[in-house]
Amino acid sequence: MAKRKGGDYFGLPYIVSLILAIIPFTAWLFGFITRFSEGKILAGIIRVIGLGFILWIVDLILMIVSKHILRVLPI
């Protein structure tokens, strides 16, 4: 897949992606969509079921510290 420019959510700027990552519903929805668009079906399913809360916290911390959401899981 082509490398994305800008932030992690659909190529949006970092500050916009950070604001969207702070809001639980948008973080859940966009996290679900981005995982499926990257072909990470299992990670997308984990987002849909209850384990998404844990990943939301991890993504939020990583977005603040490294300016990217978690992308190392091959699932």
PQR file of N, CA, C, O and H, with PARSE charges and radii, in Angstrom:
ATOM      1  N   MET A   1       0.841  -1.174   0.000 -0.4000 1.5000
ATOM      2  CA  MET A   1       0.000   0.000   0.000 -0.0000 2.0000
ATOM      3  C   MET A   1       0.885   1.235   0.000  0.5500 1.7000
ATOM      4  O   MET A   1       1.979   1.227   0.565 -0.5500 1.4000
ATOM      5  N   ALA A   2       0.413   2.283  -0.628 -0.4000 1.5000
ATOM      6  CA  ALA A   2       1.182   3.522  -0.724 -0.0000 2.0000
ATOM      7  C   ALA A   2       1.352   4.160   0.647  0.5500 1.7000
ATOM      8  O   ALA A   2       0.477   4.080   1.509 -0.5500 1.4000
ATOM      9  H   ALA A   2      -0.475   2.290  -1.087  0.4000 1.0000
ATOM     10  N   LYS A   3       2.504   4.794   0.820 -0.4000 1.5000
ATOM     11  CA  LYS A   3       2.775   5.455   2.091 -0.0000 2.0000
ATOM     12  C   LYS A   3       1.871   6.675   2.231  0.5500 1.7000
ATOM     13  O   LYS A   3       1.707   7.450   1.289 -0.5500 1.4000
ATOM     14  H   LYS A   3       3.215   4.859   0.120  0.4000 1.0000
ATOM     15  N   ARG A   4       1.298   6.834   3.397 -0.4000 1.5000
ATOM     16  CA  ARG A   4       0.384   7.943   3.651 -0.0000 2.0000
ATOM     17  C   ARG A   4       1.144   9.192   4.021  0.5500 1.7000
ATOM     18  O   ARG A   4       2.189   9.127   4.669 -0.5500 1.4000
ATOM     19  H   ARG A   4       1.432   6.204   4.162  0.4000 1.0000
ATOM     20  N   LYS A   5       0.626  10.318   3.614 -0.4000 1.5000
ATOM     21  CA  LYS A   5       1.203  11.595   4.004 -0.0000 2.0000
ATOM     22  C   LYS A   5       0.399  12.152   5.160  0.5500 1.7000
ATOM     23  O   LYS A   5      -0.790  11.858   5.291 -0.5500 1.4000
ATOM     24  H   LYS A   5      -0.223  10.371   3.088  0.4000 1.0000
ATOM     25  N   GLY A   6       1.032  12.951   5.998 -0.4000 1.5000
ATOM     26  CA  GLY A   6       0.309  13.587   7.094 -0.0000 2.0000
ATOM     27  C   GLY A   6       0.129  12.653   8.268  0.5500 1.7000
ATOM     28  O   GLY A   6       0.972  11.797   8.536 -0.5500 1.4000
ATOM     29  H   GLY A   6       1.998  13.190   5.892  0.4000 1.0000
ATOM     30  N   GLY A   7      -0.990  12.830   8.969 -0.4000 1.5000
ATOM     31  CA  GLY A   7      -1.276  12.039  10.160 -0.0000 2.0000
ATOM     32  C   GLY A   7      -1.723  10.637   9.819  0.5500 1.7000
ATOM     33  O   GLY A   7      -1.662  10.213   8.665 -0.5500 1.4000
ATOM     34  H   GLY A   7      -1.674  13.526   8.751  0.4000 1.0000
ATOM     35  N   ASP A   8      -2.166   9.933  10.818 -0.4000 1.5000
ATOM     36  CA  ASP A   8      -2.517   8.535  10.624 -0.0000 2.0000
ATOM     37  C   ASP A   8      -3.933   8.288  10.135  0.5500 1.7000
ATOM     38  O   ASP A   8      -4.192   7.251   9.524 -0.5500 1.4000
ATOM     39  H   ASP A   8      -2.216  10.277  11.756  0.4000 1.0000
ATOM     40  N   TYR A   9      -4.829   9.177  10.374 -0.4000 1.5000
ATOM     41  CA  TYR A   9      -6.203   8.946   9.938 -0.0000 2.0000
ATOM     42  C   TYR A   9      -6.431   9.564   8.572  0.5500 1.7000
ATOM     43  O   TYR A   9      -6.666  10.767   8.455 -0.5500 1.4000
ATOM     44  H   TYR A   9      -4.619  10.019  10.871  0.4000 1.0000
ATOM     45  N   PHE A  10      -6.360   8.735   7.540 -0.4000 1.5000
ATOM     46  CA  PHE A  10      -6.693   9.122   6.169 -0.0000 2.0000
ATOM     47  C   PHE A  10      -5.821  10.251   5.643  0.5500 1.7000
ATOM     48  O   PHE A  10      -6.272  11.029   4.802 -0.5500 1.4000
ATOM     49  H   PHE A  10      -6.170   7.758   7.635  0.4000 1.0000
ATOM     50  N   GLY A  11      -4.585  10.362   6.117 -0.4000 1.5000
ATOM     51  CA  GLY A  11      -3.686  11.399   5.653 -0.0000 2.0000
ATOM     52  C   GLY A  11      -3.974  12.782   6.199  0.5500 1.7000
ATOM     53  O   GLY A  11      -3.466  13.774   5.676 -0.5500 1.4000
ATOM     54  H   GLY A  11      -4.220   9.730   6.800  0.4000 1.0000
ATOM     55  N   LEU A  12      -4.780  12.859   7.242 -0.4000 1.5000
ATOM     56  CA  LEU A  12      -5.092  14.151   7.858 -0.0000 2.0000
ATOM     57  C   LEU A  12      -3.881  14.670   8.622  0.5500 1.7000
ATOM     58  O   LEU A  12      -3.026  13.879   9.022 -0.5500 1.4000
ATOM     59  H   LEU A  12      -5.192  12.053   7.667  0.4000 1.0000
ATOM     60  N   PRO A  13      -3.789  15.975   8.832 -0.5600 1.5000
ATOM     61  CA  PRO A  13      -2.671  16.515   9.611  0.2800 2.0000
ATOM     62  C   PRO A  13      -2.637  15.930  11.021  0.5500 1.7000
ATOM     63  O   PRO A  13      -3.642  15.436  11.532 -0.5500 1.4000
ATOM     64  N   TYR A  14      -1.461  16.000  11.635 -0.4000 1.5000
ATOM     65  CA  TYR A  14      -1.258  15.386  12.945 -0.0000 2.0000
ATOM     66  C   TYR A  14      -2.241  15.903  13.993  0.5500 1.7000
ATOM     67  O   TYR A  14      -2.829  15.106  14.724 -0.5500 1.4000
ATOM     68  H   TYR A  14      -0.645  16.402  11.220  0.4000 1.0000
ATOM     69  N   ILE A  15      -2.427  17.200  14.079 -0.4000 1.5000
ATOM     70  CA  ILE A  15      -3.292  17.764  15.129 -0.0000 2.0000
ATOM     71  C   ILE A  15      -4.739  17.301  14.961  0.5500 1.7000
ATOM     72  O   ILE A  15      -5.429  17.051  15.950 -0.5500 1.4000
ATOM     73  H   ILE A  15      -1.949  17.848  13.485  0.4000 1.0000
ATOM     74  N   VAL A  16      -5.199  17.186  13.723 -0.4000 1.5000
ATOM     75  CA  VAL A  16      -6.562  16.696  13.468 -0.0000 2.0000
ATOM     76  C   VAL A  16      -6.659  15.221  13.848  0.5500 1.7000
ATOM     77  O   VAL A  16      -7.631  14.802  14.476 -0.5500 1.4000
ATOM     78  H   VAL A  16      -4.639  17.388  12.920  0.4000 1.0000
ATOM     79  N   SER A  17      -5.652  14.435  13.467 -0.4000 1.5000
ATOM     80  CA  SER A  17      -5.637  13.020  13.839 -0.0000 2.0000
ATOM     81  C   SER A  17      -5.601  12.841  15.349  0.5500 1.7000
ATOM     82  O   SER A  17      -6.245  11.939  15.883 -0.5500 1.4000
ATOM     83  H   SER A  17      -4.862  14.776  12.957  0.4000 1.0000
ATOM     84  N   LEU A  18      -4.855  13.689  16.036 -0.4000 1.5000
ATOM     85  CA  LEU A  18      -4.779  13.605  17.495 -0.0000 2.0000
ATOM     86  C   LEU A  18      -6.130  13.917  18.134  0.5500 1.7000
ATOM     87  O   LEU A  18      -6.556  13.220  19.055 -0.5500 1.4000
ATOM     88  H   LEU A  18      -4.331  14.422  15.601  0.4000 1.0000
ATOM     89  N   ILE A  19      -6.799  14.952  17.652 -0.4000 1.5000
ATOM     90  CA  ILE A  19      -8.121  15.290  18.186 -0.0000 2.0000
ATOM     91  C   ILE A  19      -9.104  14.148  17.944  0.5500 1.7000
ATOM     92  O   ILE A  19      -9.888  13.803  18.828 -0.5500 1.4000
ATOM     93  H   ILE A  19      -6.453  15.518  16.903  0.4000 1.0000
ATOM     94  N   LEU A  20      -9.062  13.566  16.750 -0.4000 1.5000
ATOM     95  CA  LEU A  20      -9.948  12.442  16.448 -0.0000 2.0000
ATOM     96  C   LEU A  20      -9.605  11.215  17.286  0.5500 1.7000
ATOM     97  O   LEU A  20     -10.491  10.431  17.627 -0.5500 1.4000
ATOM     98  H   LEU A  20      -8.424  13.847  16.033  0.4000 1.0000
ATOM     99  N   ALA A  21      -8.328  11.041  17.621 -0.4000 1.5000
ATOM    100  CA  ALA A  21      -7.910   9.905  18.452 -0.0000 2.0000
ATOM    101  C   ALA A  21      -8.347  10.078  19.902  0.5500 1.7000
ATOM    102  O   ALA A  21      -8.538   9.087  20.607 -0.5500 1.4000
ATOM    103  H   ALA A  21      -7.609  11.678  17.344  0.4000 1.0000
ATOM    104  N   ILE A  22      -8.507  11.315  20.357 -0.4000 1.5000
ATOM    105  CA  ILE A  22      -8.927  11.564  21.739 -0.0000 2.0000
ATOM    106  C   ILE A  22     -10.399  11.238  21.936  0.5500 1.7000
ATOM    107  O   ILE A  22     -10.792  10.764  23.002 -0.5500 1.4000
ATOM    108  H   ILE A  22      -8.352  12.120  19.784  0.4000 1.0000
ATOM    109  N   ILE A  23     -11.213  11.487  20.924 -0.4000 1.5000
ATOM    110  CA  ILE A  23     -12.656  11.217  21.010 -0.0000 2.0000
ATOM    111  C   ILE A  23     -12.877   9.712  20.851  0.5500 1.7000
ATOM    112  O   ILE A  23     -12.539   9.158  19.804 -0.5500 1.4000
ATOM    113  H   ILE A  23     -10.894  11.872  20.058  0.4000 1.0000
ATOM    114  N   PRO A  24     -13.431   9.039  21.851 -0.5600 1.5000
ATOM    115  CA  PRO A  24     -13.532   7.577  21.801  0.2800 2.0000
ATOM    116  C   PRO A  24     -14.280   7.029  20.583  0.5500 1.7000
ATOM    117  O   PRO A  24     -13.818   6.063  19.974 -0.5500 1.4000
ATOM    118  N   PHE A  25     -15.416   7.613  20.213 -0.4000 1.5000
ATOM    119  CA  PHE A  25     -16.181   7.055  19.101 -0.0000 2.0000
ATOM    120  C   PHE A  25     -15.438   7.189  17.782  0.5500 1.7000
ATOM    121  O   PHE A  25     -15.389   6.238  17.002 -0.5500 1.4000
ATOM    122  H   PHE A  25     -15.792   8.397  20.708  0.4000 1.0000
ATOM    123  N   THR A  26     -14.859   8.358  17.522 -0.4000 1.5000
ATOM    124  CA  THR A  26     -14.136   8.524  16.252 -0.0000 2.0000
ATOM    125  C   THR A  26     -12.869   7.684  16.232  0.5500 1.7000
ATOM    126  O   THR A  26     -12.493   7.161  15.183 -0.5500 1.4000
ATOM    127  H   THR A  26     -14.899   9.130  18.156  0.4000 1.0000
ATOM    128  N   ALA A  27     -12.204   7.545  17.375 -0.4000 1.5000
ATOM    129  CA  ALA A  27     -11.017   6.695  17.431 -0.0000 2.0000
ATOM    130  C   ALA A  27     -11.388   5.247  17.137  0.5500 1.7000
ATOM    131  O   ALA A  27     -10.664   4.551  16.425 -0.5500 1.4000
ATOM    132  H   ALA A  27     -12.510   7.969  18.227  0.4000 1.0000
ATOM    133  N   TRP A  28     -12.513   4.791  17.683 -0.4000 1.5000
ATOM    134  CA  TRP A  28     -12.974   3.426  17.428 -0.0000 2.0000
ATOM    135  C   TRP A  28     -13.342   3.247  15.962  0.5500 1.7000
ATOM    136  O   TRP A  28     -12.931   2.273  15.330 -0.5500 1.4000
ATOM    137  H   TRP A  28     -13.101   5.356  18.261  0.4000 1.0000
ATOM    138  N   LEU A  29     -14.111   4.177  15.423 -0.4000 1.5000
ATOM    139  CA  LEU A  29     -14.575   4.071  14.044 -0.0000 2.0000
ATOM    140  C   LEU A  29     -13.418   4.169  13.059  0.5500 1.7000
ATOM    141  O   LEU A  29     -13.296   3.325  12.171 -0.5500 1.4000
ATOM    142  H   LEU A  29     -14.445   4.967  15.936  0.4000 1.0000
ATOM    143  N   PHE A  30     -12.570   5.176  13.197 -0.4000 1.5000
ATOM    144  CA  PHE A  30     -11.467   5.350  12.264 -0.0000 2.0000
ATOM    145  C   PHE A  30     -10.404   4.272  12.447  0.5500 1.7000
ATOM    146  O   PHE A  30      -9.768   3.859  11.478 -0.5500 1.4000
ATOM    147  H   PHE A  30     -12.669   5.861  13.919  0.4000 1.0000
ATOM    148  N   GLY A  31     -10.207   3.816  13.679 -0.4000 1.5000
ATOM    149  CA  GLY A  31      -9.285   2.712  13.909 -0.0000 2.0000
ATOM    150  C   GLY A  31      -9.758   1.446  13.214  0.5500 1.7000
ATOM    151  O   GLY A  31      -8.965   0.718  12.617 -0.5500 1.4000
ATOM    152  H   GLY A  31     -10.724   4.152  14.466  0.4000 1.0000
ATOM    153  N   PHE A  32     -11.044   1.195  13.297 -0.4000 1.5000
ATOM    154  CA  PHE A  32     -11.655   0.049  12.623 -0.0000 2.0000
ATOM    155  C   PHE A  32     -11.481   0.163  11.109  0.5500 1.7000
ATOM    156  O   PHE A  32     -11.079  -0.801  10.458 -0.5500 1.4000
ATOM    157  H   PHE A  32     -11.688   1.787  13.782  0.4000 1.0000
ATOM    158  N   ILE A  33     -11.778   1.322  10.553 -0.4000 1.5000
ATOM    159  CA  ILE A  33     -11.694   1.529   9.106 -0.0000 2.0000
ATOM    160  C   ILE A  33     -10.252   1.444   8.618  0.5500 1.7000
ATOM    161  O   ILE A  33      -9.983   0.806   7.600 -0.5500 1.4000
ATOM    162  H   ILE A  33     -12.105   2.105  11.082  0.4000 1.0000
ATOM    163  N   THR A  34      -9.322   2.080   9.330 -0.4000 1.5000
ATOM    164  CA  THR A  34      -7.928   2.044   8.878 -0.0000 2.0000
ATOM    165  C   THR A  34      -7.342   0.644   8.963  0.5500 1.7000
ATOM    166  O   THR A  34      -6.550   0.261   8.103 -0.5500 1.4000
ATOM    167  H   THR A  34      -9.540   2.598  10.156  0.4000 1.0000
ATOM    168  N   ARG A  35      -7.714  -0.133   9.986 -0.4000 1.5000
ATOM    169  CA  ARG A  35      -7.195  -1.505  10.078 -0.0000 2.0000
ATOM    170  C   ARG A  35      -7.697  -2.346   8.907  0.5500 1.7000
ATOM    171  O   ARG A  35      -6.928  -3.107   8.320 -0.5500 1.4000
ATOM    172  H   ARG A  35      -8.358   0.179  10.685  0.4000 1.0000
ATOM    173  N   PHE A  36      -8.974  -2.218   8.562 -0.4000 1.5000
ATOM    174  CA  PHE A  36      -9.496  -2.983   7.443 -0.0000 2.0000
ATOM    175  C   PHE A  36      -8.911  -2.513   6.120  0.5500 1.7000
ATOM    176  O   PHE A  36      -8.660  -3.334   5.238 -0.5500 1.4000
ATOM    177  H   PHE A  36      -9.599  -1.600   9.039  0.4000 1.0000
ATOM    178  N   SER A  37      -8.688  -1.215   5.958 -0.4000 1.5000
ATOM    179  CA  SER A  37      -8.122  -0.715   4.708 -0.0000 2.0000
ATOM    180  C   SER A  37      -6.663  -1.136   4.532  0.5500 1.7000
ATOM    181  O   SER A  37      -6.174  -1.216   3.406 -0.5500 1.4000
ATOM    182  H   SER A  37      -8.892  -0.548   6.674  0.4000 1.0000
ATOM    183  N   GLU A  38      -5.969  -1.404   5.636 -0.4000 1.5000
ATOM    184  CA  GLU A  38      -4.593  -1.895   5.583 -0.0000 2.0000
ATOM    185  C   GLU A  38      -4.543  -3.401   5.413  0.5500 1.7000
ATOM    186  O   GLU A  38      -3.460  -3.970   5.278 -0.5500 1.4000
ATOM    187  H   GLU A  38      -6.366  -1.339   6.551  0.4000 1.0000
ATOM    188  N   GLY A  39      -5.694  -4.058   5.417 -0.4000 1.5000
ATOM    189  CA  GLY A  39      -5.741  -5.503   5.260 -0.0000 2.0000
ATOM    190  C   GLY A  39      -5.549  -6.258   6.560  0.5500 1.7000
ATOM    191  O   GLY A  39      -5.347  -7.472   6.536 -0.5500 1.4000
ATOM    192  H   GLY A  39      -6.574  -3.595   5.527  0.4000 1.0000
ATOM    193  N   LYS A  40      -5.607  -5.586   7.676 -0.4000 1.5000
ATOM    194  CA  LYS A  40      -5.439  -6.218   8.988 -0.0000 2.0000
ATOM    195  C   LYS A  40      -6.822  -6.564   9.539  0.5500 1.7000
ATOM    196  O   LYS A  40      -7.364  -5.874  10.402 -0.5500 1.4000
ATOM    197  H   LYS A  40      -5.772  -4.600   7.696  0.4000 1.0000
ATOM    198  N   ILE A  41      -7.366  -7.649   9.014 -0.4000 1.5000
ATOM    199  CA  ILE A  41      -8.739  -8.043   9.328 -0.0000 2.0000
ATOM    200  C   ILE A  41      -8.901  -8.373  10.809  0.5500 1.7000
ATOM    201  O   ILE A  41      -9.861  -7.924  11.434 -0.5500 1.4000
ATOM    202  H   ILE A  41      -6.925  -8.210   8.313  0.4000 1.0000
ATOM    203  N   LEU A  42      -7.989  -9.142  11.376 -0.4000 1.5000
ATOM    204  CA  LEU A  42      -8.101  -9.523  12.784 -0.0000 2.0000
ATOM    205  C   LEU A  42      -8.029  -8.297  13.697  0.5500 1.7000
ATOM    206  O   LEU A  42      -8.774  -8.203  14.672 -0.5500 1.4000
ATOM    207  H   LEU A  42      -7.209  -9.507  10.868  0.4000 1.0000
ATOM    208  N   ALA A  43      -7.137  -7.365  13.383 -0.4000 1.5000
ATOM    209  CA  ALA A  43      -7.041  -6.135  14.175 -0.0000 2.0000
ATOM    210  C   ALA A  43      -8.326  -5.324  14.068  0.5500 1.7000
ATOM    211  O   ALA A  43      -8.749  -4.702  15.042 -0.5500 1.4000
ATOM    212  H   ALA A  43      -6.531  -7.442  12.591  0.4000 1.0000
ATOM    213  N   GLY A  44      -8.951  -5.325  12.893 -0.4000 1.5000
ATOM    214  CA  GLY A  44     -10.232  -4.636  12.721 -0.0000 2.0000
ATOM    215  C   GLY A  44     -11.343  -5.288  13.524  0.5500 1.7000
ATOM    216  O   GLY A  44     -12.183  -4.603  14.106 -0.5500 1.4000
ATOM    217  H   GLY A  44      -8.608  -5.830  12.102  0.4000 1.0000
ATOM    218  N   ILE A  45     -11.346  -6.613  13.552 -0.4000 1.5000
ATOM    219  CA  ILE A  45     -12.354  -7.341  14.327 -0.0000 2.0000
ATOM    220  C   ILE A  45     -12.152  -7.091  15.821  0.5500 1.7000
ATOM    221  O   ILE A  45     -13.122  -6.950  16.565 -0.5500 1.4000
ATOM    222  H   ILE A  45     -10.663  -7.170  13.079  0.4000 1.0000
ATOM    223  N   ILE A  46     -10.888  -7.035  16.261 -0.4000 1.5000
ATOM    224  CA  ILE A  46     -10.599  -6.743  17.669 -0.0000 2.0000
ATOM    225  C   ILE A  46     -11.138  -5.362  18.022  0.5500 1.7000
ATOM    226  O   ILE A  46     -11.626  -5.152  19.132 -0.5500 1.4000
ATOM    227  H   ILE A  46     -10.100  -7.149  15.656  0.4000 1.0000
ATOM    228  N   ARG A  47     -11.054  -4.420  17.087 -0.4000 1.5000
ATOM    229  CA  ARG A  47     -11.603  -3.077  17.318 -0.0000 2.0000
ATOM    230  C   ARG A  47     -13.118  -3.130  17.510  0.5500 1.7000
ATOM    231  O   ARG A  47     -13.664  -2.433  18.365 -0.5500 1.4000
ATOM    232  H   ARG A  47     -10.658  -4.591  16.185  0.4000 1.0000
ATOM    233  N   VAL A  48     -13.786  -3.950  16.719 -0.4000 1.5000
ATOM    234  CA  VAL A  48     -15.250  -4.000  16.766 -0.0000 2.0000
ATOM    235  C   VAL A  48     -15.726  -4.598  18.083  0.5500 1.7000
ATOM    236  O   VAL A  48     -16.676  -4.097  18.685 -0.5500 1.4000
ATOM    237  H   VAL A  48     -13.343  -4.516  16.025  0.4000 1.0000
ATOM    238  N   ILE A  49     -15.073  -5.668  18.534 -0.4000 1.5000
ATOM    239  CA  ILE A  49     -15.477  -6.265  19.802 -0.0000 2.0000
ATOM    240  C   ILE A  49     -14.847  -5.490  20.944  0.5500 1.7000
ATOM    241  O   ILE A  49     -14.138  -4.517  20.689 -0.5500 1.4000
ATOM    242  H   ILE A  49     -14.302  -6.076  18.044  0.4000 1.0000
ATOM    243  N   GLY A  50     -15.064  -5.860  22.136 -0.4000 1.5000
ATOM    244  CA  GLY A  50     -14.707  -5.080  23.310 -0.0000 2.0000
ATOM    245  C   GLY A  50     -13.251  -4.760  23.551  0.5500 1.7000
ATOM    246  O   GLY A  50     -12.969  -3.881  24.366 -0.5500 1.4000
ATOM    247  H   GLY A  50     -15.641  -6.651  22.343  0.4000 1.0000
ATOM    248  N   LEU A  51     -12.311  -5.409  22.901 -0.4000 1.5000
ATOM    249  CA  LEU A  51     -10.907  -5.161  23.169 -0.0000 2.0000
ATOM    250  C   LEU A  51     -10.417  -3.847  22.560  0.5500 1.7000
ATOM    251  O   LEU A  51      -9.262  -3.468  22.753 -0.5500 1.4000
ATOM    252  H   LEU A  51     -12.540  -6.123  22.240  0.4000 1.0000
ATOM    253  N   GLY A  52     -11.266  -3.169  21.847 -0.4000 1.5000
ATOM    254  CA  GLY A  52     -10.893  -1.903  21.233 -0.0000 2.0000
ATOM    255  C   GLY A  52     -10.508  -0.840  22.239  0.5500 1.7000
ATOM    256  O   GLY A  52      -9.729   0.056  21.914 -0.5500 1.4000
ATOM    257  H   GLY A  52     -12.205  -3.477  21.691  0.4000 1.0000
ATOM    258  N   PHE A  53     -11.041  -0.915  23.471 -0.4000 1.5000
ATOM    259  CA  PHE A  53     -10.721   0.077  24.494 -0.0000 2.0000
ATOM    260  C   PHE A  53      -9.238   0.065  24.836  0.5500 1.7000
ATOM    261  O   PHE A  53      -8.619   1.118  24.983 -0.5500 1.4000
ATOM    262  H   PHE A  53     -11.674  -1.643  23.735  0.4000 1.0000
ATOM    263  N   ILE A  54      -8.672  -1.132  24.960 -0.4000 1.5000
ATOM    264  CA  ILE A  54      -7.252  -1.252  25.269 -0.0000 2.0000
ATOM    265  C   ILE A  54      -6.420  -0.661  24.130  0.5500 1.7000
ATOM    266  O   ILE A  54      -5.465   0.077  24.373 -0.5500 1.4000
ATOM    267  H   ILE A  54      -9.176  -1.988  24.840  0.4000 1.0000
ATOM    268  N   LEU A  55      -6.782  -0.986  22.896 -0.4000 1.5000
ATOM    269  CA  LEU A  55      -6.057  -0.453  21.751 -0.0000 2.0000
ATOM    270  C   LEU A  55      -6.238   1.055  21.617  0.5500 1.7000
ATOM    271  O   LEU A  55      -5.342   1.745  21.130 -0.5500 1.4000
ATOM    272  H   LEU A  55      -7.557  -1.585  22.699  0.4000 1.0000
ATOM    273  N   TRP A  56      -7.382   1.569  22.042 -0.4000 1.5000
ATOM    274  CA  TRP A  56      -7.611   3.015  22.004 -0.0000 2.0000
ATOM    275  C   TRP A  56      -6.617   3.726  22.917  0.5500 1.7000
ATOM    276  O   TRP A  56      -6.044   4.745  22.531 -0.5500 1.4000
ATOM    277  H   TRP A  56      -8.110   1.008  22.438  0.4000 1.0000
ATOM    278  N   ILE A  57      -6.408   3.202  24.117 -0.4000 1.5000
ATOM    279  CA  ILE A  57      -5.457   3.789  25.061 -0.0000 2.0000
ATOM    280  C   ILE A  57      -4.040   3.719  24.486  0.5500 1.7000
ATOM    281  O   ILE A  57      -3.294   4.697  24.547 -0.5500 1.4000
ATOM    282  H   ILE A  57      -6.874   2.375  24.430  0.4000 1.0000
ATOM    283  N   VAL A  58      -3.672   2.565  23.931 -0.4000 1.5000
ATOM    284  CA  VAL A  58      -2.342   2.401  23.344 -0.0000 2.0000
ATOM    285  C   VAL A  58      -2.158   3.359  22.164  0.5500 1.7000
ATOM    286  O   VAL A  58      -1.129   4.026  22.059 -0.5500 1.4000
ATOM    287  H   VAL A  58      -4.277   1.771  23.881  0.4000 1.0000
ATOM    288  N   ASP A  59      -3.154   3.426  21.280 -0.4000 1.5000
ATOM    289  CA  ASP A  59      -3.073   4.329  20.135 -0.0000 2.0000
ATOM    290  C   ASP A  59      -2.963   5.783  20.569  0.5500 1.7000
ATOM    291  O   ASP A  59      -2.202   6.550  19.979 -0.5500 1.4000
ATOM    292  H   ASP A  59      -3.990   2.884  21.365  0.4000 1.0000
ATOM    293  N   LEU A  60      -3.706   6.163  21.581 -0.4000 1.5000
ATOM    294  CA  LEU A  60      -3.677   7.538  22.066 -0.0000 2.0000
ATOM    295  C   LEU A  60      -2.301   7.892  22.621  0.5500 1.7000
ATOM    296  O   LEU A  60      -1.770   8.964  22.331 -0.5500 1.4000
ATOM    297  H   LEU A  60      -4.325   5.540  22.060  0.4000 1.0000
ATOM    298  N   ILE A  61      -1.730   7.004  23.409 -0.4000 1.5000
ATOM    299  CA  ILE A  61      -0.398   7.245  23.964 -0.0000 2.0000
ATOM    300  C   ILE A  61       0.641   7.320  22.844  0.5500 1.7000
ATOM    301  O   ILE A  61       1.489   8.212  22.837 -0.5500 1.4000
ATOM    302  H   ILE A  61      -2.162   6.133  23.644  0.4000 1.0000
ATOM    303  N   LEU A  62       0.571   6.378  21.897 -0.4000 1.5000
ATOM    304  CA  LEU A  62       1.531   6.388  20.797 -0.0000 2.0000
ATOM    305  C   LEU A  62       1.357   7.604  19.892  0.5500 1.7000
ATOM    306  O   LEU A  62       2.339   8.129  19.368 -0.5500 1.4000
ATOM    307  H   LEU A  62      -0.118   5.653  21.903  0.4000 1.0000
ATOM    308  N   MET A  63       0.122   8.055  19.703 -0.4000 1.5000
ATOM    309  CA  MET A  63      -0.125   9.236  18.874 -0.0000 2.0000
ATOM    310  C   MET A  63       0.505  10.460  19.514  0.5500 1.7000
ATOM    311  O   MET A  63       1.057  11.307  18.811 -0.5500 1.4000
ATOM    312  H   MET A  63      -0.677   7.628  20.129  0.4000 1.0000
ATOM    313  N   ILE A  64       0.434  10.569  20.833 -0.4000 1.5000
ATOM    314  CA  ILE A  64       1.019  11.714  21.527 -0.0000 2.0000
ATOM    315  C   ILE A  64       2.544  11.630  21.525  0.5500 1.7000
ATOM    316  O   ILE A  64       3.225  12.631  21.299 -0.5500 1.4000
ATOM    317  H   ILE A  64      -0.014   9.881  21.404  0.4000 1.0000
ATOM    318  N   VAL A  65       3.078  10.430  21.779 -0.4000 1.5000
ATOM    319  CA  VAL A  65       4.528  10.276  21.920 -0.0000 2.0000
ATOM    320  C   VAL A  65       5.241  10.220  20.565  0.5500 1.7000
ATOM    321  O   VAL A  65       6.218  10.937  20.349 -0.5500 1.4000
ATOM    322  H   VAL A  65       2.525   9.617  21.963  0.4000 1.0000
ATOM    323  N   SER A  66       4.756   9.376  19.660 -0.4000 1.5000
ATOM    324  CA  SER A  66       5.482   9.152  18.407 -0.0000 2.0000
ATOM    325  C   SER A  66       4.782   9.705  17.173  0.5500 1.7000
ATOM    326  O   SER A  66       5.312   9.608  16.066 -0.5500 1.4000
ATOM    327  H   SER A  66       3.962   8.794  19.836  0.4000 1.0000
ATOM    328  N   LYS A  67       3.595  10.285  17.349 -0.4000 1.5000
ATOM    329  CA  LYS A  67       2.799  10.872  16.264 -0.0000 2.0000
ATOM    330  C   LYS A  67       2.297   9.836  15.258  0.5500 1.7000
ATOM    331  O   LYS A  67       1.976  10.183  14.122 -0.5500 1.4000
ATOM    332  H   LYS A  67       3.164  10.364  18.248  0.4000 1.0000
ATOM    333  N   HIS A  68       2.227   8.562  15.669 -0.4000 1.5000
ATOM    334  CA  HIS A  68       1.680   7.508  14.823 -0.0000 2.0000
ATOM    335  C   HIS A  68       0.905   6.525  15.688  0.5500 1.7000
ATOM    336  O   HIS A  68       1.265   6.281  16.840 -0.5500 1.4000
ATOM    337  H   HIS A  68       2.488   8.279  16.592  0.4000 1.0000
ATOM    338  N   ILE A  69      -0.171   5.957  15.123 -0.4000 1.5000
ATOM    339  CA  ILE A  69      -0.890   4.920  15.838 -0.0000 2.0000
ATOM    340  C   ILE A  69      -0.151   3.599  15.691  0.5500 1.7000
ATOM    341  O   ILE A  69       0.754   3.477  14.865 -0.5500 1.4000
ATOM    342  H   ILE A  69      -0.464   6.155  14.188  0.4000 1.0000
ATOM    343  N   LEU A  70      -0.526   2.635  16.471 -0.4000 1.5000
ATOM    344  CA  LEU A  70       0.128   1.331  16.495 -0.0000 2.0000
ATOM    345  C   LEU A  70       0.001   0.654  15.137  0.5500 1.7000
ATOM    346  O   LEU A  70      -1.109   0.428  14.654 -0.5500 1.4000
ATOM    347  H   LEU A  70      -1.260   2.734  17.142  0.4000 1.0000
ATOM    348  N   ARG A  71       1.125   0.333  14.525 -0.4000 1.5000
ATOM    349  CA  ARG A  71       1.129  -0.316  13.220 -0.0000 2.0000
ATOM    350  C   ARG A  71       2.055  -1.533  13.175  0.5500 1.7000
ATOM    351  O   ARG A  71       2.314  -2.062  12.093 -0.5500 1.4000
ATOM    352  H   ARG A  71       2.026   0.517  14.917  0.4000 1.0000
ATOM    353  N   VAL A  72       2.552  -1.980  14.306 -0.4000 1.5000
ATOM    354  CA  VAL A  72       3.520  -3.063  14.309 -0.0000 2.0000
ATOM    355  C   VAL A  72       2.872  -4.446  14.358  0.5500 1.7000
ATOM    356  O   VAL A  72       3.533  -5.441  14.059 -0.5500 1.4000
ATOM    357  H   VAL A  72       2.342  -1.551  15.184  0.4000 1.0000
ATOM    358  N   LEU A  73       1.617  -4.526  14.721 -0.4000 1.5000
ATOM    359  CA  LEU A  73       0.966  -5.828  14.796 -0.0000 2.0000
ATOM    360  C   LEU A  73       0.660  -6.327  13.377  0.5500 1.7000
ATOM    361  O   LEU A  73      -0.013  -5.632  12.616 -0.5500 1.4000
ATOM    362  H   LEU A  73       1.080  -3.718  14.964  0.4000 1.0000
ATOM    363  N   PRO A  74       1.139  -7.508  13.016 -0.5600 1.5000
ATOM    364  CA  PRO A  74       0.911  -8.017  11.667  0.2800 2.0000
ATOM    365  C   PRO A  74      -0.493  -8.583  11.455  0.5500 1.7000
ATOM    366  O   PRO A  74      -0.805  -9.067  10.367 -0.5500 1.4000
ATOM    367  N   ILE A  75      -1.331  -8.527  12.473 -0.4000 1.5000
ATOM    368  CA  ILE A  75      -2.666  -9.122  12.376 -0.0000 2.0000
ATOM    369  C   ILE A  75      -3.665  -8.157  11.793  0.5500 1.7000
ATOM    370  O   ILE A  75      -4.838  -8.500  11.643 -0.5500 1.4000
ATOM    371  H   ILE A  75      -1.077  -8.134  13.357  0.4000 1.0000
TER
END
